[in-house]
Amino acid sequence: MTRWPHEQLPIHGPTLNRVLEDFFRRATPQAEVGEEEVVQSTWTPAVDVKETDDSLQLYVELPGVNKGEIDISLENNVLTVGGERHFEEHERESYRRVERAYGKFSRSFRVPRDVDGNKVTAAYTDGILRLELPKVEAAKPRQIEIV
């Protein structure tokens, strides 16, 4: 086994640590207690995808997003969920720290051709968007009887 000569790298030891800390500090902004900093950028909501014999079901976590701020489209077998979560500016003074993400979001998924795009349904309850994409009848598994 040969030991890696890390001392020969152009950046090592404390310098490497400082570079990495600076990078991650910029990637995940942090505000000190008492500072008011709200980061408005794109964010990515978590999504669970479940498949049954009859449909595909997507569960999208969108806490704090108003139903009217959610856009859903299905075009060329690509399902897109997008929208925006707003920070209430009038409440800015009372916050000491804000860690939740705000701003626009968008998620896209390629859906199988056996999905019936005309029968997609959506429901939004308690911050969870539930999409049901039914399969066409020909794609559903069926039992074949032997005669």
C-alpha positions as CSV (number, residue, x, y, z in Angstrom):
1,M,0.0,0.0,0.0
2,T,1.3,3.4,-0.9
3,R,0.6,6.5,1.1
4,W,-0.9,9.4,-0.9
5,P,1.6,12.3,-0.8
6,H,-1.1,15.0,0.1
7,E,1.7,17.4,1.1
8,Q,2.5,17.7,-2.7
9,L,-0.9,18.9,-3.6
10,P,-1.1,22.6,-4.4
11,I,-3.7,23.1,-1.6
12,H,-3.5,21.0,1.6
13,G,-3.9,21.2,5.3
14,P,-5.4,24.4,6.7
15,T,-5.6,26.0,3.3
16,L,-7.7,23.2,1.9
17,N,-9.9,23.3,5.0
18,R,-10.4,27.1,4.6
19,V,-11.3,26.7,0.8
20,L,-13.8,23.9,1.6
21,E,-15.4,25.9,4.5
22,D,-15.7,29.0,2.3
23,F,-17.3,26.9,-0.5
24,F,-19.9,25.3,1.7
25,R,-20.6,28.6,3.6
26,R,-21.5,30.2,0.3
27,A,-23.5,27.1,-0.8
28,T,-25.6,27.1,2.4
29,P,-26.0,30.7,3.6
30,Q,-26.2,31.1,7.3
31,A,-27.2,34.1,9.3
32,E,-26.0,34.8,12.8
33,V,-28.6,35.1,15.5
34,G,-30.1,38.5,15.2
35,E,-29.2,39.0,11.5
36,E,-32.1,39.1,9.0
37,E,-31.3,37.3,5.9
38,V,-33.8,35.6,3.6
39,V,-32.5,33.7,0.7
40,Q,-34.7,33.8,-2.3
41,S,-33.7,31.3,-4.9
42,T,-34.9,28.1,-6.6
43,W,-35.5,25.2,-4.3
44,T,-36.4,21.5,-4.9
45,P,-39.4,20.0,-3.2
46,A,-39.2,16.3,-2.2
47,V,-41.2,13.9,-4.3
48,D,-42.3,10.3,-3.6
49,V,-43.4,8.2,-6.6
50,K,-45.5,5.1,-6.1
51,E,-46.7,2.7,-8.8
52,T,-49.8,0.5,-8.5
53,D,-51.4,-1.8,-11.1
54,D,-53.7,1.0,-12.1
55,S,-51.7,4.2,-11.8
56,L,-48.6,6.2,-10.9
57,Q,-48.9,8.4,-7.9
58,L,-46.7,11.3,-7.0
59,Y,-46.6,13.0,-3.6
60,V,-44.9,16.4,-3.7
61,E,-44.1,18.2,-0.4
62,L,-45.0,21.8,-0.8
63,P,-45.6,23.2,2.7
64,G,-46.4,26.9,2.8
65,V,-47.2,27.1,-0.9
66,N,-50.7,28.4,-1.8
67,K,-52.7,26.1,-4.1
68,G,-53.0,29.0,-6.6
69,E,-49.2,29.2,-6.8
70,I,-48.8,25.6,-8.2
71,D,-48.7,24.9,-11.9
72,I,-49.0,21.4,-13.3
73,S,-48.6,20.4,-16.9
74,L,-48.2,17.2,-18.9
75,E,-46.7,17.6,-22.4
76,N,-44.9,15.1,-24.6
77,N,-44.9,12.6,-21.7
78,V,-43.2,15.0,-19.3
79,L,-45.0,16.0,-16.2
80,T,-43.9,19.3,-14.7
81,V,-44.8,20.7,-11.3
82,G,-43.7,24.3,-10.6
83,G,-44.6,27.3,-8.6
84,E,-43.3,29.6,-6.0
85,R,-43.2,29.9,-2.2
86,H,-43.3,33.5,-1.0
87,F,-41.7,35.0,2.1
88,E,-44.1,37.4,3.8
89,E,-42.1,40.7,3.7
90,H,-44.2,42.4,6.4
91,E,-43.0,39.7,8.8
92,R,-39.3,40.2,8.0
93,E,-38.6,42.4,11.1
94,S,-39.8,39.7,13.6
95,Y,-37.6,36.9,12.3
96,R,-34.2,36.3,13.9
97,R,-33.3,33.4,11.6
98,V,-34.8,32.0,8.4
99,E,-33.8,28.5,7.2
100,R,-36.7,27.5,5.0
101,A,-36.2,28.1,1.3
102,Y,-38.3,30.5,-0.7
103,G,-38.6,31.3,-4.3
104,K,-39.5,29.5,-7.5
105,F,-39.4,25.7,-7.8
106,S,-39.8,23.2,-10.7
107,R,-39.7,19.5,-10.9
108,S,-40.1,17.5,-14.2
109,F,-40.6,13.7,-14.7
110,R,-40.8,11.6,-17.8
111,V,-43.9,9.5,-17.5
112,P,-44.4,6.2,-19.3
113,R,-46.4,6.1,-22.5
114,D,-49.0,3.9,-20.8
115,V,-50.3,6.8,-18.7
116,D,-53.6,8.2,-19.8
117,G,-52.8,12.0,-19.8
118,N,-56.5,12.9,-20.1
119,K,-57.3,11.4,-16.7
120,V,-54.6,12.9,-14.5
121,T,-56.0,14.2,-11.2
122,A,-54.4,16.4,-8.5
123,A,-55.4,17.1,-4.9
124,Y,-53.6,19.4,-2.4
125,T,-54.0,18.8,1.3
126,D,-51.9,19.8,4.3
127,G,-48.9,20.9,2.1
128,I,-48.8,17.6,0.1
129,L,-49.7,17.7,-3.6
130,R,-51.0,14.3,-4.7
131,L,-51.0,13.5,-8.4
132,E,-52.6,10.4,-9.8
133,L,-51.7,9.4,-13.3
134,P,-54.0,6.5,-14.4
135,K,-52.7,3.8,-16.8
136,V,-54.5,3.1,-20.0
137,E,-56.6,-0.1,-19.9
138,A,-54.3,-2.0,-22.2
139,A,-51.3,-1.4,-19.8
140,K,-53.0,-2.8,-16.7
141,P,-52.2,-6.3,-15.7
142,R,-55.0,-8.7,-16.2
143,Q,-55.7,-12.3,-15.4
144,I,-56.1,-14.6,-18.4
145,E,-58.4,-17.6,-17.9
146,I,-57.5,-20.9,-19.4
147,V,-60.3,-22.5,-21.4
